[in-house]
């Protein structure tokens, strides 16, 4: 897939979870010059995702599911992600 890493993250998460809310926040500027900054401007992200499929999952299971959906992006092309995953309020 061509495009930015953020666009790839969005496409993968939409495909995997059909979220009702998704915010992808690029935090890379806060880590410029630090460990893990590769100079790409896309090394650190915060992901805020709300999806019905998270309803019966623990916080840890949600985070693992998001990491799995992102395939090789985390650890290979992105140094760090902070994940805030939740289910829609009942």
PyMOL Python script that loads the backbone (N, CA, C, O; Angstrom):
from pymol import cmd

cmd.read_pdbstr("""\
ATOM      1  N   UNK A   1       0.845  -1.178   0.000  1.00  0.00           N
ATOM      2  CA  UNK A   1       0.000   0.000   0.000  1.00  0.00           C
ATOM      3  C   UNK A   1       0.887   1.237   0.000  1.00  0.00           C
ATOM      4  O   UNK A   1       1.839   1.312   0.777  1.00  0.00           O
ATOM      5  N   UNK A   2       0.598   2.180  -0.837  1.00  0.00           N
ATOM      6  CA  UNK A   2       1.368   3.411  -0.853  1.00  0.00           C
ATOM      7  C   UNK A   2       0.731   4.414   0.093  1.00  0.00           C
ATOM      8  O   UNK A   2      -0.398   4.227   0.546  1.00  0.00           O
ATOM      9  N   UNK A   3       1.457   5.469   0.384  1.00  0.00           N
ATOM     10  CA  UNK A   3       0.938   6.491   1.287  1.00  0.00           C
ATOM     11  C   UNK A   3       1.740   6.533   2.565  1.00  0.00           C
ATOM     12  O   UNK A   3       2.760   5.858   2.705  1.00  0.00           O
ATOM     13  N   UNK A   4       1.272   7.321   3.477  1.00  0.00           N
ATOM     14  CA  UNK A   4       1.976   7.485   4.739  1.00  0.00           C
ATOM     15  C   UNK A   4       1.712   6.301   5.666  1.00  0.00           C
ATOM     16  O   UNK A   4       0.766   5.536   5.475  1.00  0.00           O
ATOM     17  N   UNK A   5       2.550   6.175   6.646  1.00  0.00           N
ATOM     18  CA  UNK A   5       2.358   5.122   7.643  1.00  0.00           C
ATOM     19  C   UNK A   5       1.013   5.319   8.340  1.00  0.00           C
ATOM     20  O   UNK A   5       0.310   4.344   8.606  1.00  0.00           O
ATOM     21  N   UNK A   6       0.652   6.552   8.635  1.00  0.00           N
ATOM     22  CA  UNK A   6      -0.641   6.821   9.285  1.00  0.00           C
ATOM     23  C   UNK A   6      -1.800   6.327   8.425  1.00  0.00           C
ATOM     24  O   UNK A   6      -2.778   5.794   8.950  1.00  0.00           O
ATOM     25  N   UNK A   7      -1.701   6.498   7.120  1.00  0.00           N
ATOM     26  CA  UNK A   7      -2.757   6.017   6.224  1.00  0.00           C
ATOM     27  C   UNK A   7      -2.816   4.489   6.228  1.00  0.00           C
ATOM     28  O   UNK A   7      -3.899   3.906   6.191  1.00  0.00           O
ATOM     29  N   UNK A   8      -1.668   3.853   6.272  1.00  0.00           N
ATOM     30  CA  UNK A   8      -1.630   2.387   6.343  1.00  0.00           C
ATOM     31  C   UNK A   8      -2.243   1.900   7.646  1.00  0.00           C
ATOM     32  O   UNK A   8      -3.017   0.942   7.654  1.00  0.00           O
ATOM     33  N   UNK A   9      -1.899   2.558   8.748  1.00  0.00           N
ATOM     34  CA  UNK A   9      -2.463   2.198  10.044  1.00  0.00           C
ATOM     35  C   UNK A   9      -3.983   2.325   9.997  1.00  0.00           C
ATOM     36  O   UNK A   9      -4.700   1.429  10.441  1.00  0.00           O
ATOM     37  N   UNK A  10      -4.466   3.432   9.462  1.00  0.00           N
ATOM     38  CA  UNK A  10      -5.914   3.642   9.370  1.00  0.00           C
ATOM     39  C   UNK A  10      -6.583   2.541   8.555  1.00  0.00           C
ATOM     40  O   UNK A  10      -7.590   1.979   8.986  1.00  0.00           O
ATOM     41  N   UNK A  11      -6.042   2.229   7.399  1.00  0.00           N
ATOM     42  CA  UNK A  11      -6.644   1.207   6.534  1.00  0.00           C
ATOM     43  C   UNK A  11      -6.678  -0.154   7.226  1.00  0.00           C
ATOM     44  O   UNK A  11      -7.685  -0.857   7.147  1.00  0.00           O
ATOM     45  N   UNK A  12      -5.606  -0.531   7.895  1.00  0.00           N
ATOM     46  CA  UNK A  12      -5.551  -1.827   8.568  1.00  0.00           C
ATOM     47  C   UNK A  12      -6.545  -1.900   9.723  1.00  0.00           C
ATOM     48  O   UNK A  12      -7.208  -2.921   9.901  1.00  0.00           O
ATOM     49  N   UNK A  13      -6.655  -0.831  10.509  1.00  0.00           N
ATOM     50  CA  UNK A  13      -7.563  -0.838  11.649  1.00  0.00           C
ATOM     51  C   UNK A  13      -9.021  -0.798  11.209  1.00  0.00           C
ATOM     52  O   UNK A  13      -9.869  -1.443  11.826  1.00  0.00           O
ATOM     53  N   UNK A  14      -9.321  -0.058  10.162  1.00  0.00           N
ATOM     54  CA  UNK A  14     -10.695  -0.022   9.643  1.00  0.00           C
ATOM     55  C   UNK A  14     -11.078  -1.405   9.123  1.00  0.00           C
ATOM     56  O   UNK A  14     -12.184  -1.884   9.372  1.00  0.00           O
ATOM     57  N   UNK A  15     -10.163  -2.039   8.405  1.00  0.00           N
ATOM     58  CA  UNK A  15     -10.433  -3.383   7.876  1.00  0.00           C
ATOM     59  C   UNK A  15     -10.641  -4.401   8.995  1.00  0.00           C
ATOM     60  O   UNK A  15     -11.545  -5.234   8.923  1.00  0.00           O
ATOM     61  N   UNK A  16      -9.807  -4.332  10.019  1.00  0.00           N
ATOM     62  CA  UNK A  16      -9.851  -5.334  11.089  1.00  0.00           C
ATOM     63  C   UNK A  16     -11.003  -5.130  12.065  1.00  0.00           C
ATOM     64  O   UNK A  16     -11.563  -6.108  12.561  1.00  0.00           O
ATOM     65  N   UNK A  17     -11.368  -3.888  12.351  1.00  0.00           N
ATOM     66  CA  UNK A  17     -12.299  -3.632  13.450  1.00  0.00           C
ATOM     67  C   UNK A  17     -13.545  -2.827  13.095  1.00  0.00           C
ATOM     68  O   UNK A  17     -14.464  -2.764  13.912  1.00  0.00           O
ATOM     69  N   UNK A  18     -13.622  -2.216  11.930  1.00  0.00           N
ATOM     70  CA  UNK A  18     -14.751  -1.345  11.576  1.00  0.00           C
ATOM     71  C   UNK A  18     -15.076  -0.410  12.753  1.00  0.00           C
ATOM     72  O   UNK A  18     -16.193  -0.432  13.271  1.00  0.00           O
ATOM     73  N   UNK A  19     -14.117   0.397  13.169  1.00  0.00           N
ATOM     74  CA  UNK A  19     -14.299   1.216  14.372  1.00  0.00           C
ATOM     75  C   UNK A  19     -15.387   2.277  14.232  1.00  0.00           C
ATOM     76  O   UNK A  19     -15.641   2.801  13.147  1.00  0.00           O
ATOM     77  N   UNK A  20     -16.015   2.572  15.356  1.00  0.00           N
ATOM     78  CA  UNK A  20     -16.983   3.658  15.404  1.00  0.00           C
ATOM     79  C   UNK A  20     -16.274   4.990  15.639  1.00  0.00           C
ATOM     80  O   UNK A  20     -16.835   6.052  15.371  1.00  0.00           O
ATOM     81  N   UNK A  21     -15.057   4.932  16.133  1.00  0.00           N
ATOM     82  CA  UNK A  21     -14.218   6.115  16.312  1.00  0.00           C
ATOM     83  C   UNK A  21     -12.764   5.686  16.139  1.00  0.00           C
ATOM     84  O   UNK A  21     -12.347   4.651  16.659  1.00  0.00           O
ATOM     85  N   UNK A  22     -12.006   6.483  15.412  1.00  0.00           N
ATOM     86  CA  UNK A  22     -10.591   6.193  15.206  1.00  0.00           C
ATOM     87  C   UNK A  22      -9.835   7.501  15.065  1.00  0.00           C
ATOM     88  O   UNK A  22     -10.112   8.300  14.170  1.00  0.00           O
ATOM     89  N   UNK A  23      -8.882   7.711  15.955  1.00  0.00           N
ATOM     90  CA  UNK A  23      -7.979   8.857  15.876  1.00  0.00           C
ATOM     91  C   UNK A  23      -6.559   8.324  15.853  1.00  0.00           C
ATOM     92  O   UNK A  23      -6.161   7.539  16.714  1.00  0.00           O
ATOM     93  N   UNK A  24      -5.809   8.754  14.867  1.00  0.00           N
ATOM     94  CA  UNK A  24      -4.406   8.378  14.747  1.00  0.00           C
ATOM     95  C   UNK A  24      -3.610   9.657  14.925  1.00  0.00           C
ATOM     96  O   UNK A  24      -3.649  10.548  14.077  1.00  0.00           O
ATOM     97  N   UNK A  25      -2.894   9.740  16.024  1.00  0.00           N
ATOM     98  CA  UNK A  25      -2.176  10.957  16.385  1.00  0.00           C
ATOM     99  C   UNK A  25      -0.683  10.706  16.223  1.00  0.00           C
ATOM    100  O   UNK A  25      -0.124   9.809  16.854  1.00  0.00           O
ATOM    101  N   UNK A  26      -0.048  11.496  15.381  1.00  0.00           N
ATOM    102  CA  UNK A  26       1.382  11.370  15.156  1.00  0.00           C
ATOM    103  C   UNK A  26       2.112  12.160  16.239  1.00  0.00           C
ATOM    104  O   UNK A  26       2.058  13.390  16.268  1.00  0.00           O
ATOM    105  N   UNK A  27       2.793  11.443  17.125  1.00  0.00           N
ATOM    106  CA  UNK A  27       3.535  12.047  18.234  1.00  0.00           C
ATOM    107  C   UNK A  27       5.025  12.163  17.941  1.00  0.00           C
ATOM    108  O   UNK A  27       5.804  12.500  18.833  1.00  0.00           O
ATOM    109  N   UNK A  28       5.424  11.893  16.725  1.00  0.00           N
ATOM    110  CA  UNK A  28       6.840  11.799  16.385  1.00  0.00           C
ATOM    111  C   UNK A  28       7.614  13.071  16.715  1.00  0.00           C
ATOM    112  O   UNK A  28       8.766  13.000  17.141  1.00  0.00           O
ATOM    113  N   UNK A  29       6.997  14.224  16.525  1.00  0.00           N
ATOM    114  CA  UNK A  29       7.694  15.487  16.796  1.00  0.00           C
ATOM    115  C   UNK A  29       8.126  15.600  18.259  1.00  0.00           C
ATOM    116  O   UNK A  29       9.089  16.301  18.569  1.00  0.00           O
ATOM    117  N   UNK A  30       7.425  14.917  19.151  1.00  0.00           N
ATOM    118  CA  UNK A  30       7.773  14.952  20.571  1.00  0.00           C
ATOM    119  C   UNK A  30       8.983  14.084  20.886  1.00  0.00           C
ATOM    120  O   UNK A  30       9.525  14.145  21.990  1.00  0.00           O
ATOM    121  N   UNK A  31       9.406  13.278  19.920  1.00  0.00           N
ATOM    122  CA  UNK A  31      10.502  12.338  20.141  1.00  0.00           C
ATOM    123  C   UNK A  31      11.694  12.611  19.227  1.00  0.00           C
ATOM    124  O   UNK A  31      12.605  11.787  19.138  1.00  0.00           O
ATOM    125  N   UNK A  32      11.696  13.737  18.561  1.00  0.00           N
ATOM    126  CA  UNK A  32      12.783  14.084  17.647  1.00  0.00           C
ATOM    127  C   UNK A  32      14.122  14.038  18.390  1.00  0.00           C
ATOM    128  O   UNK A  32      14.288  14.647  19.446  1.00  0.00           O
ATOM    129  N   UNK A  33      15.055  13.309  17.815  1.00  0.00           N
ATOM    130  CA  UNK A  33      16.382  13.189  18.413  1.00  0.00           C
ATOM    131  C   UNK A  33      16.494  12.139  19.500  1.00  0.00           C
ATOM    132  O   UNK A  33      17.590  11.895  20.005  1.00  0.00           O
ATOM    133  N   UNK A  34      15.399  11.518  19.869  1.00  0.00           N
ATOM    134  CA  UNK A  34      15.411  10.484  20.907  1.00  0.00           C
ATOM    135  C   UNK A  34      15.605   9.112  20.280  1.00  0.00           C
ATOM    136  O   UNK A  34      15.577   8.962  19.059  1.00  0.00           O
ATOM    137  N   UNK A  35      15.799   8.133  21.118  1.00  0.00           N
ATOM    138  CA  UNK A  35      15.904   6.753  20.659  1.00  0.00           C
ATOM    139  C   UNK A  35      14.633   6.372  19.909  1.00  0.00           C
ATOM    140  O   UNK A  35      13.524   6.658  20.361  1.00  0.00           O
ATOM    141  N   UNK A  36      14.802   5.737  18.781  1.00  0.00           N
ATOM    142  CA  UNK A  36      13.661   5.307  17.989  1.00  0.00           C
ATOM    143  C   UNK A  36      13.233   6.299  16.932  1.00  0.00           C
ATOM    144  O   UNK A  36      12.433   5.962  16.059  1.00  0.00           O
ATOM    145  N   UNK A  37      13.751   7.525  16.991  1.00  0.00           N
ATOM    146  CA  UNK A  37      13.424   8.515  15.961  1.00  0.00           C
ATOM    147  C   UNK A  37      14.290   8.224  14.741  1.00  0.00           C
ATOM    148  O   UNK A  37      15.512   8.362  14.780  1.00  0.00           O
ATOM    149  N   UNK A  38      13.636   7.821  13.664  1.00  0.00           N
ATOM    150  CA  UNK A  38      14.379   7.485  12.451  1.00  0.00           C
ATOM    151  C   UNK A  38      14.443   8.635  11.457  1.00  0.00           C
ATOM    152  O   UNK A  38      14.963   8.477  10.353  1.00  0.00           O
ATOM    153  N   UNK A  39      13.918   9.786  11.845  1.00  0.00           N
ATOM    154  CA  UNK A  39      13.946  10.950  10.979  1.00  0.00           C
ATOM    155  C   UNK A  39      12.823  10.999   9.957  1.00  0.00           C
ATOM    156  O   UNK A  39      12.725  11.961   9.195  1.00  0.00           O
ATOM    157  N   UNK A  40      11.971   9.975   9.928  1.00  0.00           N
ATOM    158  CA  UNK A  40      10.883   9.918   8.950  1.00  0.00           C
ATOM    159  C   UNK A  40       9.719  10.821   9.322  1.00  0.00           C
ATOM    160  O   UNK A  40       8.911  11.182   8.467  1.00  0.00           O
ATOM    161  N   UNK A  41       9.632  11.187  10.594  1.00  0.00           N
ATOM    162  CA  UNK A  41       8.473  11.946  11.061  1.00  0.00           C
ATOM    163  C   UNK A  41       7.272  11.060  11.332  1.00  0.00           C
ATOM    164  O   UNK A  41       6.180  11.554  11.616  1.00  0.00           O
ATOM    165  N   UNK A  42       7.471   9.742  11.245  1.00  0.00           N
ATOM    166  CA  UNK A  42       6.396   8.782  11.505  1.00  0.00           C
ATOM    167  C   UNK A  42       6.932   7.610  12.331  1.00  0.00           C
ATOM    168  O   UNK A  42       6.884   6.456  11.906  1.00  0.00           O
ATOM    169  N   UNK A  43       7.436   7.930  13.505  1.00  0.00           N
ATOM    170  CA  UNK A  43       8.031   6.896  14.343  1.00  0.00           C
ATOM    171  C   UNK A  43       7.254   6.613  15.627  1.00  0.00           C
ATOM    172  O   UNK A  43       7.446   5.563  16.241  1.00  0.00           O
ATOM    173  N   UNK A  44       6.394   7.518  16.037  1.00  0.00           N
ATOM    174  CA  UNK A  44       5.648   7.391  17.285  1.00  0.00           C
ATOM    175  C   UNK A  44       4.201   7.835  17.070  1.00  0.00           C
ATOM    176  O   UNK A  44       3.950   8.912  16.529  1.00  0.00           O
ATOM    177  N   UNK A  45       3.251   6.998  17.498  1.00  0.00           N
ATOM    178  CA  UNK A  45       1.837   7.300  17.314  1.00  0.00           C
ATOM    179  C   UNK A  45       1.038   6.978  18.566  1.00  0.00           C
ATOM    180  O   UNK A  45       1.409   6.101  19.347  1.00  0.00           O
ATOM    181  N   UNK A  46      -0.054   7.693  18.745  1.00  0.00           N
ATOM    182  CA  UNK A  46      -1.089   7.337  19.707  1.00  0.00           C
ATOM    183  C   UNK A  46      -2.309   6.944  18.891  1.00  0.00           C
ATOM    184  O   UNK A  46      -2.729   7.675  17.994  1.00  0.00           O
ATOM    185  N   UNK A  47      -2.873   5.787  19.205  1.00  0.00           N
ATOM    186  CA  UNK A  47      -4.056   5.286  18.507  1.00  0.00           C
ATOM    187  C   UNK A  47      -5.219   5.268  19.490  1.00  0.00           C
ATOM    188  O   UNK A  47      -5.149   4.627  20.538  1.00  0.00           O
ATOM    189  N   UNK A  48      -6.277   5.969  19.146  1.00  0.00           N
ATOM    190  CA  UNK A  48      -7.501   5.966  19.941  1.00  0.00           C
ATOM    191  C   UNK A  48      -8.550   5.300  19.069  1.00  0.00           C
ATOM    192  O   UNK A  48      -8.959   5.841  18.041  1.00  0.00           O
ATOM    193  N   UNK A  49      -8.981   4.114  19.493  1.00  0.00           N
ATOM    194  CA  UNK A  49      -9.901   3.337  18.665  1.00  0.00           C
ATOM    195  C   UNK A  49     -11.040   2.799  19.517  1.00  0.00           C
ATOM    196  O   UNK A  49     -10.833   2.261  20.605  1.00  0.00           O
ATOM    197  N   UNK A  50     -12.237   2.959  18.997  1.00  0.00           N
ATOM    198  CA  UNK A  50     -13.441   2.429  19.642  1.00  0.00           C
ATOM    199  C   UNK A  50     -14.126   1.506  18.640  1.00  0.00           C
ATOM    200  O   UNK A  50     -14.422   1.906  17.515  1.00  0.00           O
ATOM    201  N   UNK A  51     -14.370   0.281  19.055  1.00  0.00           N
ATOM    202  CA  UNK A  51     -14.997  -0.681  18.148  1.00  0.00           C
ATOM    203  C   UNK A  51     -15.860  -1.665  18.929  1.00  0.00           C
ATOM    204  O   UNK A  51     -15.493  -2.081  20.028  1.00  0.00           O
ATOM    205  N   UNK A  52     -17.002  -2.034  18.366  1.00  0.00           N
ATOM    206  CA  UNK A  52     -17.884  -2.999  19.041  1.00  0.00           C
ATOM    207  C   UNK A  52     -17.190  -4.333  19.328  1.00  0.00           C
ATOM    208  O   UNK A  52     -17.510  -4.990  20.318  1.00  0.00           O
ATOM    209  N   UNK A  53     -16.258  -4.737  18.486  1.00  0.00           N
ATOM    210  CA  UNK A  53     -15.589  -6.034  18.689  1.00  0.00           C
ATOM    211  C   UNK A  53     -14.738  -6.069  19.953  1.00  0.00           C
ATOM    212  O   UNK A  53     -14.317  -7.146  20.376  1.00  0.00           O
ATOM    213  N   UNK A  54     -14.476  -4.921  20.562  1.00  0.00           N
ATOM    214  CA  UNK A  54     -13.687  -4.877  21.799  1.00  0.00           C
ATOM    215  C   UNK A  54     -14.545  -5.116  23.044  1.00  0.00           C
ATOM    216  O   UNK A  54     -14.005  -5.199  24.147  1.00  0.00           O
ATOM    217  N   UNK A  55     -15.846  -5.225  22.897  1.00  0.00           N
ATOM    218  CA  UNK A  55     -16.763  -5.271  24.041  1.00  0.00           C
ATOM    219  C   UNK A  55     -16.446  -6.369  25.050  1.00  0.00           C
ATOM    220  O   UNK A  55     -16.520  -6.132  26.256  1.00  0.00           O
ATOM    221  N   UNK A  56     -16.102  -7.542  24.592  1.00  0.00           N
ATOM    222  CA  UNK A  56     -15.859  -8.652  25.509  1.00  0.00           C
ATOM    223  C   UNK A  56     -14.377  -8.932  25.726  1.00  0.00           C
ATOM    224  O   UNK A  56     -14.011 -10.021  26.169  1.00  0.00           O
ATOM    225  N   UNK A  57     -13.531  -7.970  25.420  1.00  0.00           N
ATOM    226  CA  UNK A  57     -12.083  -8.161  25.559  1.00  0.00           C
ATOM    227  C   UNK A  57     -11.546  -7.375  26.749  1.00  0.00           C
ATOM    228  O   UNK A  57     -12.075  -6.324  27.112  1.00  0.00           O
ATOM    229  N   UNK A  58     -10.497  -7.901  27.339  1.00  0.00           N
ATOM    230  CA  UNK A  58      -9.784  -7.159  28.376  1.00  0.00           C
ATOM    231  C   UNK A  58      -8.951  -6.071  27.698  1.00  0.00           C
ATOM    232  O   UNK A  58      -8.775  -6.076  26.480  1.00  0.00           O
ATOM    233  N   UNK A  59      -8.449  -5.152  28.495  1.00  0.00           N
ATOM    234  CA  UNK A  59      -7.599  -4.087  27.964  1.00  0.00           C
ATOM    235  C   UNK A  59      -6.387  -4.675  27.248  1.00  0.00           C
ATOM    236  O   UNK A  59      -6.029  -4.226  26.159  1.00  0.00           O
ATOM    237  N   UNK A  60      -5.763  -5.666  27.849  1.00  0.00           N
ATOM    238  CA  UNK A  60      -4.592  -6.291  27.248  1.00  0.00           C
ATOM    239  C   UNK A  60      -4.948  -6.999  25.943  1.00  0.00           C
ATOM    240  O   UNK A  60      -4.198  -6.911  24.971  1.00  0.00           O
ATOM    241  N   UNK A  61      -6.071  -7.691  25.908  1.00  0.00           N
ATOM    242  CA  UNK A  61      -6.499  -8.375  24.686  1.00  0.00           C
ATOM    243  C   UNK A  61      -6.774  -7.374  23.568  1.00  0.00           C
ATOM    244  O   UNK A  61      -6.474  -7.645  22.405  1.00  0.00           O
ATOM    245  N   UNK A  62      -7.336  -6.234  23.907  1.00  0.00           N
ATOM    246  CA  UNK A  62      -7.584  -5.192  22.909  1.00  0.00           C
ATOM    247  C   UNK A  62      -6.272  -4.695  22.319  1.00  0.00           C
ATOM    248  O   UNK A  62      -6.139  -4.555  21.103  1.00  0.00           O
ATOM    249  N   UNK A  63      -5.299  -4.430  23.197  1.00  0.00           N
ATOM    250  CA  UNK A  63      -4.006  -3.950  22.724  1.00  0.00           C
ATOM    251  C   UNK A  63      -3.318  -4.993  21.847  1.00  0.00           C
ATOM    252  O   UNK A  63      -2.744  -4.657  20.811  1.00  0.00           O
ATOM    253  N   UNK A  64      -3.376  -6.222  22.250  1.00  0.00           N
ATOM    254  CA  UNK A  64      -2.774  -7.297  21.436  1.00  0.00           C
ATOM    255  C   UNK A  64      -3.459  -7.419  20.080  1.00  0.00           C
ATOM    256  O   UNK A  64      -2.792  -7.652  19.072  1.00  0.00           O
ATOM    257  N   UNK A  65      -4.770  -7.266  20.043  1.00  0.00           N
ATOM    258  CA  UNK A  65      -5.511  -7.350  18.785  1.00  0.00           C
ATOM    259  C   UNK A  65      -5.117  -6.204  17.853  1.00  0.00           C
ATOM    260  O   UNK A  65      -4.953  -6.410  16.650  1.00  0.00           O
ATOM    261  N   UNK A  66      -4.967  -5.016  18.398  1.00  0.00           N
ATOM    262  CA  UNK A  66      -4.561  -3.874  17.577  1.00  0.00           C
ATOM    263  C   UNK A  66      -3.155  -4.096  17.028  1.00  0.00           C
ATOM    264  O   UNK A  66      -2.918  -3.892  15.838  1.00  0.00           O
ATOM    265  N   UNK A  67      -2.227  -4.508  17.875  1.00  0.00           N
ATOM    266  CA  UNK A  67      -0.854  -4.769  17.420  1.00  0.00           C
ATOM    267  C   UNK A  67      -0.850  -5.840  16.331  1.00  0.00           C
ATOM    268  O   UNK A  67      -0.149  -5.697  15.330  1.00  0.00           O
ATOM    269  N   UNK A  68      -1.615  -6.898  16.512  1.00  0.00           N
ATOM    270  CA  UNK A  68      -1.674  -7.970  15.505  1.00  0.00           C
ATOM    271  C   UNK A  68      -2.230  -7.442  14.183  1.00  0.00           C
ATOM    272  O   UNK A  68      -1.750  -7.824  13.115  1.00  0.00           O
ATOM    273  N   UNK A  69      -3.227  -6.578  14.244  1.00  0.00           N
ATOM    274  CA  UNK A  69      -3.820  -6.028  13.021  1.00  0.00           C
ATOM    275  C   UNK A  69      -2.837  -5.145  12.258  1.00  0.00           C
ATOM    276  O   UNK A  69      -2.938  -5.006  11.039  1.00  0.00           O
ATOM    277  N   UNK A  70      -1.897  -4.557  12.969  1.00  0.00           N
ATOM    278  CA  UNK A  70      -0.929  -3.662  12.332  1.00  0.00           C
ATOM    279  C   UNK A  70       0.247  -4.402  11.700  1.00  0.00           C
ATOM    280  O   UNK A  70       1.116  -3.783  11.086  1.00  0.00           O
ATOM    281  N   UNK A  71       0.272  -5.701  11.849  1.00  0.00           N
ATOM    282  CA  UNK A  71       1.284  -6.554  11.213  1.00  0.00           C
ATOM    283  C   UNK A  71       2.692  -6.081  11.532  1.00  0.00           C
ATOM    284  O   UNK A  71       3.061  -5.954  12.700  1.00  0.00           O
ATOM    285  N   UNK A  72       3.479  -5.821  10.496  1.00  0.00           N
ATOM    286  CA  UNK A  72       4.895  -5.491  10.696  1.00  0.00           C
ATOM    287  C   UNK A  72       5.145  -4.007  10.956  1.00  0.00           C
ATOM    288  O   UNK A  72       6.296  -3.600  11.113  1.00  0.00           O
ATOM    289  N   UNK A  73       4.105  -3.203  11.004  1.00  0.00           N
ATOM    290  CA  UNK A  73       4.316  -1.764  11.173  1.00  0.00           C
ATOM    291  C   UNK A  73       4.967  -1.465  12.519  1.00  0.00           C
ATOM    292  O   UNK A  73       5.958  -0.737  12.584  1.00  0.00           O
ATOM    293  N   UNK A  74       4.416  -2.021  13.585  1.00  0.00           N
ATOM    294  CA  UNK A  74       4.956  -1.769  14.920  1.00  0.00           C
ATOM    295  C   UNK A  74       6.206  -2.635  15.114  1.00  0.00           C
ATOM    296  O   UNK A  74       6.170  -3.855  14.953  1.00  0.00           O
ATOM    297  N   UNK A  75       7.284  -1.983  15.457  1.00  0.00           N
ATOM    298  CA  UNK A  75       8.542  -2.692  15.681  1.00  0.00           C
ATOM    299  C   UNK A  75       9.439  -2.712  14.464  1.00  0.00           C
ATOM    300  O   UNK A  75      10.662  -2.774  14.597  1.00  0.00           O
ATOM    301  N   UNK A  76       8.858  -2.660  13.291  1.00  0.00           N
ATOM    302  CA  UNK A  76       9.649  -2.645  12.062  1.00  0.00           C
ATOM    303  C   UNK A  76       9.762  -1.225  11.502  1.00  0.00           C
ATOM    304  O   UNK A  76      10.858  -0.756  11.197  1.00  0.00           O
ATOM    305  N   UNK A  77       8.624  -0.550  11.371  1.00  0.00           N
ATOM    306  CA  UNK A  77       8.625   0.782  10.768  1.00  0.00           C
ATOM    307  C   UNK A  77       8.213   1.886  11.733  1.00  0.00           C
ATOM    308  O   UNK A  77       8.497   3.060  11.497  1.00  0.00           O
ATOM    309  N   UNK A  78       7.560   1.518  12.793  1.00  0.00           N
ATOM    310  CA  UNK A  78       7.163   2.473  13.823  1.00  0.00           C
ATOM    311  C   UNK A  78       7.793   2.019  15.129  1.00  0.00           C
ATOM    312  O   UNK A  78       7.681   0.855  15.515  1.00  0.00           O
ATOM    313  N   UNK A  79       8.444   2.934  15.793  1.00  0.00           N
ATOM    314  CA  UNK A  79       9.141   2.597  17.034  1.00  0.00           C
ATOM    315  C   UNK A  79       8.176   2.334  18.193  1.00  0.00           C
ATOM    316  O   UNK A  79       8.383   1.413  18.983  1.00  0.00           O
ATOM    317  N   UNK A  80       7.119   3.152  18.286  1.00  0.00           N
ATOM    318  CA  UNK A  80       6.236   3.028  19.444  1.00  0.00           C
ATOM    319  C   UNK A  80       4.816   3.468  19.121  1.00  0.00           C
ATOM    320  O   UNK A  80       4.594   4.402  18.350  1.00  0.00           O
ATOM    321  N   UNK A  81       3.859   2.771  19.730  1.00  0.00           N
ATOM    322  CA  UNK A  81       2.458   3.179  19.667  1.00  0.00           C
ATOM    323  C   UNK A  81       1.867   3.122  21.067  1.00  0.00           C
ATOM    324  O   UNK A  81       2.133   2.197  21.835  1.00  0.00           O
ATOM    325  N   UNK A  82       1.073   4.115  21.377  1.00  0.00           N
ATOM    326  CA  UNK A  82       0.265   4.102  22.590  1.00  0.00           C
ATOM    327  C   UNK A  82      -1.148   3.783  22.119  1.00  0.00           C
ATOM    328  O   UNK A  82      -1.655   4.421  21.197  1.00  0.00           O
ATOM    329  N   UNK A  83      -1.780   2.807  22.743  1.00  0.00           N
ATOM    330  CA  UNK A  83      -3.085   2.344  22.289  1.00  0.00           C
ATOM    331  C   UNK A  83      -4.131   2.603  23.363  1.00  0.00           C
ATOM    332  O   UNK A  83      -3.985   2.185  24.512  1.00  0.00           O
ATOM    333  N   UNK A  84      -5.187   3.300  22.967  1.00  0.00           N
ATOM    334  CA  UNK A  84      -6.351   3.519  23.831  1.00  0.00           C
ATOM    335  C   UNK A  84      -7.532   2.889  23.107  1.00  0.00           C
ATOM    336  O   UNK A  84      -8.171   3.527  22.270  1.00  0.00           O
ATOM    337  N   UNK A  85      -7.812   1.650  23.431  1.00  0.00           N
ATOM    338  CA  UNK A  85      -8.861   0.888  22.752  1.00  0.00           C
ATOM    339  C   UNK A  85     -10.036   0.674  23.692  1.00  0.00           C
ATOM    340  O   UNK A  85      -9.866   0.316  24.858  1.00  0.00           O
ATOM    341  N   UNK A  86     -11.240   0.903  23.155  1.00  0.00           N
ATOM    342  CA  UNK A  86     -12.434   0.745  23.974  1.00  0.00           C
ATOM    343  C   UNK A  86     -13.594   0.285  23.109  1.00  0.00           C
ATOM    344  O   UNK A  86     -13.538   0.328  21.880  1.00  0.00           O
ATOM    345  N   UNK A  87     -14.636  -0.154  23.779  1.00  0.00           N
ATOM    346  CA  UNK A  87     -15.888  -0.504  23.117  1.00  0.00           C
ATOM    347  C   UNK A  87     -16.839   0.675  23.273  1.00  0.00           C
ATOM    348  O   UNK A  87     -16.716   1.442  24.227  1.00  0.00           O
ATOM    349  N   UNK A  88     -17.792   0.832  22.343  1.00  0.00           N
ATOM    350  CA  UNK A  88     -18.766   1.905  22.488  1.00  0.00           C
ATOM    351  C   UNK A  88     -19.551   1.752  23.791  1.00  0.00           C
ATOM    352  O   UNK A  88     -19.817   0.635  24.236  1.00  0.00           O
ATOM    353  N   UNK A  89     -19.912   2.858  24.384  1.00  0.00           N
ATOM    354  CA  UNK A  89     -20.700   2.821  25.614  1.00  0.00           C
ATOM    355  C   UNK A  89     -22.069   2.227  25.317  1.00  0.00           C
ATOM    356  O   UNK A  89     -22.655   2.472  24.263  1.00  0.00           O
ATOM    357  N   UNK A  90     -22.564   1.445  26.262  1.00  0.00           N
ATOM    358  CA  UNK A  90     -23.863   0.785  26.074  1.00  0.00           C
ATOM    359  C   UNK A  90     -25.002   1.753  26.172  1.00  0.00           C
ATOM    360  O   UNK A  90     -26.161   1.359  26.037  1.00  0.00           O
TER     361      UNK A  90
END
""", "prot")
cmd.dss("prot")
cmd.show_as("cartoon", "prot")
cmd.util.cbc("prot")
cmd.orient("prot")
